[in-house]
Amino acid sequence: MSAADIWEALMLILFGASWPTAILKTIRVKNPLGKSRLFLLMVFLGYMAGLVAKFCRPPLDWVALLYVINALMVMTDLIFVIYYKRKVAMAAKAGQPVNQIGNK
């Protein structure tokens, strides 16, 4: 394992540490105001590009798994952002206050 591989893994671990917090915030707040679907999609595509690069340079190492884990977390956040943005839009159409979303 080269120094470049170690730095790449460290980058992915540190980026990956932030995604669970982002996902939990989206779920807890239920109003993804300020979260960009385009940004999340671009980050997801960036992780996919990194994964493709790993496949283009055999042998495949364990760092590829970090790309997969991070991409799955970004996709999870993106799904929740889309879901809650739709709920907010539907609530606004119905005249329901946005802070009431998800509260029964």
C-alpha positions in Angstrom: 0.0 0.0 0.0 1.4 3.3 -1.1 1.3 6.6 0.7 -1.2 7.8 -1.8 -3.5 4.9 -0.9 -3.3 5.8 2.8 -4.1 9.5 2.1 -7.0 8.5 -0.2 -8.4 6.2 2.5 -8.0 8.9 5.2 -9.9 11.4 3.0 -12.7 8.9 2.4 -12.9 8.0 6.1 -13.1 11.7 7.1 -15.7 12.5 4.5 -17.6 9.4 5.4 -17.7 10.4 9.1 -19.8 13.4 8.2 -22.6 11.6 6.2 -24.3 9.9 9.1 -24.7 13.3 10.8 -26.2 14.8 7.7 -28.6 11.9 7.3 -29.7 12.0 10.9 -30.3 15.8 10.6 -32.4 15.4 7.5 -34.5 12.7 9.3 -34.8 14.7 12.6 -35.6 18.1 11.0 -37.9 16.7 8.3 -37.3 20.0 6.3 -34.2 19.8 4.1 -34.1 23.6 3.6 -30.7 24.5 2.3 -29.8 21.0 1.1 -29.2 20.8 -2.7 -30.2 17.7 -4.6 -27.8 18.7 -7.3 -24.9 19.0 -4.9 -25.7 15.6 -3.4 -26.0 14.1 -6.8 -22.7 15.5 -7.8 -21.0 14.2 -4.7 -22.5 10.7 -5.4 -21.2 10.8 -9.0 -17.8 11.8 -7.7 -17.7 8.8 -5.4 -18.8 6.6 -8.4 -16.0 8.1 -10.5 -13.5 7.2 -7.8 -14.9 3.7 -7.7 -14.6 3.3 -11.5 -11.0 4.6 -11.2 -10.3 1.8 -8.7 -11.6 -0.8 -11.1 -9.4 0.7 -13.9 -6.2 0.2 -11.8 -6.1 -3.4 -10.7 -5.6 -4.9 -8.2 -8.7 -3.7 -6.4 -8.0 -2.8 -2.8 -10.1 -2.3 0.3 -10.3 1.5 -0.3 -12.9 0.8 -3.0 -15.2 -0.4 -0.2 -14.9 3.1 1.3 -16.1 4.6 -2.0 -19.1 2.2 -2.0 -20.0 3.0 1.7 -19.8 6.8 1.1 -21.8 6.6 -2.1 -24.5 4.7 -0.3 -24.7 7.2 2.5 -24.9 10.1 0.1 -27.7 8.3 -1.8 -29.5 7.7 1.4 -29.3 11.4 2.3 -30.5 12.3 -1.3 -33.5 10.0 -1.0 -34.5 11.6 2.3 -34.0 15.1 0.9 -36.2 14.3 -2.1 -38.8 12.7 0.2 -39.0 15.6 2.7 -38.9 18.3 0.0 -42.0 16.7 -1.6 -43.7 16.6 1.8 -42.9 20.2 2.4 -44.3 21.2 -1.0 -47.4 19.1 -0.4 -47.9 20.7 3.0 -47.4 24.2 1.6 -50.1 23.4 -1.0 -52.5 22.3 1.7 -51.7 25.4 3.8 -50.2 23.4 6.6 -47.3 25.1 8.4 -43.9 23.6 7.4 -42.9 23.0 11.0 -45.8 20.7 11.4 -44.4 18.2 8.8 -44.1 14.7 10.2 -45.8 15.7 13.5 -49.1 13.9 14.1 
